[in-house]
Amino acid sequence: MSSSYGENIRMTIFGQSHSAAIGMTLEGIPAGKKLDFDELAAFLSRRAPGKNAYSTPRKEADTPEFLCGIVGDTTCGTPLTAIIRNTNTRSADYSQLKTLPRPGHADYTAEVKYHGAQDYAGGGHFSGRLTAPLCIAGGICKQLLKQEGIEIISRIAAIGGIEDEGVLRASTAEKEFPVVSDLQGERMKARIAEAKAQGDSVGGIIECAVLNLPVGLGDPMFGGMENHIAQIVFGIPAVKGLEFGAGFAVSQMTGSENNDAFCIENRTVRTETNHCGGILGGITNGMPLTFRAAFKPTPSIAMAQKSVNLETGEQTELSVTGRHDPCIVPRAVPCVEAAAAIAVYDAWLGRKKEV
């Protein structure tokens, strides 16, 4: 099972949704880096459950305990390990899943691959709960990038077919609902409420941008920045699509429309447009690195769905119980930022070694 990521730093995530704790180990962080734990707590709070009507009612403090790698508020160069204790679990809600796999979940594939030995409670290691330690690692990397003048911002670009309006130019992190247009945000929330009332769920799109990157991060072919970001973003449960810059829209353009013309701005090479999303040949070009991730609707829904009984081989119906988000997108926004921060900091350290 691959639970690790990175080349110049190495992040490993461990635990299950209902295990005693979940956590992460982050290797390769340079010694002497100061961390702001209040800032990290605020970042983790954006992902935490049980805060509003459009998230799961499961309440967890999600307060990390640092076991090693930090002395006071400063990294000491050794592997950094932190855990989050699970305190509000209801494993009985998942007792039927060994024989009745949920549509849209990994219950069936995990049953076959791990011969029935996996932890079903809360989805085990497949659960979105594992994005909490991802956000610990990402929150740390985000702070370290900020110390280098690199900023990561994001927004909800769409939910249930309702699109945000305006351009992502600044952070939306301070907003209760992270969109550019608050009016569109209210429409998105109404769409989530409608799906929830029907026992259903909706998906959406998250847009992310990395600002003030230097030219030269990443490598051609399999070491490109798209590759690095894609690998970790697809590690977020429910991500089903990813596009950089203009993405799939470039297929409808001509070369003259898609090409980003070069220009000089403040004695620096820039481009007039950014259809490439700040990446050329896998290497950052100094423009904002932009991408969008598509999230599927939460598969755990109250509506009756068709399934099969793996013991009897009979067709049956299943209504999922437990506590689940009618839309995972709002809580996934900091997860996408975290993934981007880890990928970019990993590449930044690699570039620093080369210079």
NORQUIPE-V102812 format. One record per residue. N is the residue number from 0. RES is the residue in one letter. PSI is psi in radians with two decimals (* if undefined). Layout:
BEGIN
n = {N	N}
res = {RES	RES}
psi = {PSI	PSI}
END
This chain:
BEGIN
n = {0	1	2	3	4	5	6	7	8	9	10	11	12	13	14	15	16	17	18	19	20	21	22	23	24	25	26	27	28	29	30	31	32	33	34	35	36	37	38	39	40	41	42	43	44	45	46	47	48	49	50	51	52	53	54	55	56	57	58	59	60	61	62	63	64	65	66	67	68	69	70	71	72	73	74	75	76	77	78	79	80	81	82	83	84	85	86	87	88	89	90	91	92	93	94	95	96	97	98	99	100	101	102	103	104	105	106	107	108	109	110	111	112	113	114	115	116	117	118	119	120	121	122	123	124	125	126	127	128	129	130	131	132	133	134	135	136	137	138	139	140	141	142	143	144	145	146	147	148	149	150	151	152	153	154	155	156	157	158	159	160	161	162	163	164	165	166	167	168	169	170	171	172	173	174	175	176	177	178	179	180	181	182	183	184	185	186	187	188	189	190	191	192	193	194	195	196	197	198	199	200	201	202	203	204	205	206	207	208	209	210	211	212	213	214	215	216	217	218	219	220	221	222	223	224	225	226	227	228	229	230	231	232	233	234	235	236	237	238	239	240	241	242	243	244	245	246	247	248	249	250	251	252	253	254	255	256	257	258	259	260	261	262	263	264	265	266	267	268	269	270	271	272	273	274	275	276	277	278	279	280	281	282	283	284	285	286	287	288	289	290	291	292	293	294	295	296	297	298	299	300	301	302	303	304	305	306	307	308	309	310	311	312	313	314	315	316	317	318	319	320	321	322	323	324	325	326	327	328	329	330	331	332	333	334	335	336	337	338	339	340	341	342	343	344	345	346	347	348	349	350	351	352	353	354}
res = {M	S	S	S	Y	G	E	N	I	R	M	T	I	F	G	Q	S	H	S	A	A	I	G	M	T	L	E	G	I	P	A	G	K	K	L	D	F	D	E	L	A	A	F	L	S	R	R	A	P	G	K	N	A	Y	S	T	P	R	K	E	A	D	T	P	E	F	L	C	G	I	V	G	D	T	T	C	G	T	P	L	T	A	I	I	R	N	T	N	T	R	S	A	D	Y	S	Q	L	K	T	L	P	R	P	G	H	A	D	Y	T	A	E	V	K	Y	H	G	A	Q	D	Y	A	G	G	G	H	F	S	G	R	L	T	A	P	L	C	I	A	G	G	I	C	K	Q	L	L	K	Q	E	G	I	E	I	I	S	R	I	A	A	I	G	G	I	E	D	E	G	V	L	R	A	S	T	A	E	K	E	F	P	V	V	S	D	L	Q	G	E	R	M	K	A	R	I	A	E	A	K	A	Q	G	D	S	V	G	G	I	I	E	C	A	V	L	N	L	P	V	G	L	G	D	P	M	F	G	G	M	E	N	H	I	A	Q	I	V	F	G	I	P	A	V	K	G	L	E	F	G	A	G	F	A	V	S	Q	M	T	G	S	E	N	N	D	A	F	C	I	E	N	R	T	V	R	T	E	T	N	H	C	G	G	I	L	G	G	I	T	N	G	M	P	L	T	F	R	A	A	F	K	P	T	P	S	I	A	M	A	Q	K	S	V	N	L	E	T	G	E	Q	T	E	L	S	V	T	G	R	H	D	P	C	I	V	P	R	A	V	P	C	V	E	A	A	A	A	I	A	V	Y	D	A	W	L	G	R	K	K	E	V}
psi = {2.16	1.89	0.29	2.71	2.55	2.80	-0.94	-0.49	2.74	2.01	2.30	2.26	2.41	2.81	3.01	2.89	-0.70	0.27	3.00	-0.60	2.82	2.81	-3.03	2.65	2.31	1.95	2.59	0.02	2.21	2.62	2.68	0.18	2.16	2.43	2.50	1.84	-0.48	-0.72	-0.69	-0.72	-0.71	-0.66	-0.80	-0.55	-0.50	-0.47	-0.33	2.55	2.96	0.45	-0.29	-3.14	-0.29	0.37	2.92	2.51	-0.11	2.17	2.15	2.39	-0.54	0.71	2.06	2.50	2.09	2.11	-0.52	2.94	-0.16	2.36	1.95	-1.98	0.34	2.35	2.54	0.09	-0.22	2.89	2.34	2.07	2.36	2.56	2.74	2.13	2.36	2.16	-0.17	1.18	2.61	1.34	-0.45	-0.41	-0.28	0.23	-0.46	-0.13	-0.30	-0.54	-0.36	1.56	2.45	2.29	2.41	-0.12	3.07	0.19	-0.83	-0.86	-0.65	-0.66	-0.77	-0.81	-0.71	0.26	0.65	0.16	-0.08	2.87	2.02	-0.44	2.09	0.17	-0.02	-2.28	-0.13	-0.07	2.60	-0.22	-0.47	-0.10	-0.22	-0.88	-0.50	-0.70	-0.46	-0.91	-0.77	-0.64	-0.66	-0.84	-0.62	-0.71	-0.71	-0.63	-0.68	-0.63	-0.37	0.11	0.17	2.25	2.49	2.17	2.81	3.03	2.86	2.05	-0.48	2.60	2.23	0.57	-0.10	2.09	2.52	2.77	2.71	3.13	2.42	1.86	-0.34	2.90	2.49	0.20	-0.49	-0.15	2.54	-0.59	1.87	1.41	2.88	-0.82	1.95	-0.55	-0.79	-0.56	-0.71	-0.65	-0.66	-0.78	-0.65	-0.63	-0.69	-0.79	-0.66	-0.80	-0.73	-0.73	-0.47	0.05	0.41	-2.98	2.92	2.74	-2.89	-2.92	2.39	2.29	2.42	2.53	2.40	2.08	2.63	0.51	2.53	2.83	2.39	0.01	2.41	2.99	2.85	2.90	-2.06	-0.04	0.28	2.78	-0.59	-0.74	-0.84	-0.79	-0.74	-0.74	-0.78	-0.61	-0.66	-0.15	-0.17	2.09	2.45	-0.15	2.20	-0.13	2.66	2.36	2.55	2.48	-2.27	-0.22	-2.35	-0.31	-0.38	-0.39	-0.29	0.01	2.83	2.94	-0.70	-0.48	-0.67	-0.61	2.33	1.89	2.40	2.62	2.98	2.20	2.05	0.78	0.37	2.46	2.16	-3.11	2.60	-0.56	3.12	0.84	-0.48	-0.15	0.49	0.22	2.22	2.12	0.46	-0.02	2.38	2.48	0.16	-0.23	2.87	2.30	2.02	2.45	2.85	2.41	2.29	2.26	2.33	2.81	2.57	2.13	-0.41	1.78	2.73	-0.35	2.54	2.33	2.70	2.41	-3.01	2.61	1.97	-0.31	-0.76	-0.32	0.30	2.56	2.46	3.14	2.63	2.27	2.09	2.25	-3.10	-2.99	2.09	2.72	2.26	-0.31	2.11	-0.25	-0.84	-0.71	-0.29	-0.21	-0.89	-0.43	-0.69	-0.73	-0.73	-0.81	-0.77	-0.71	-0.75	-0.80	-0.77	-0.72	-0.65	-0.80	-0.64	-0.72	-0.65	-0.75	-0.67	-0.63	-0.53	-0.57	*}
END
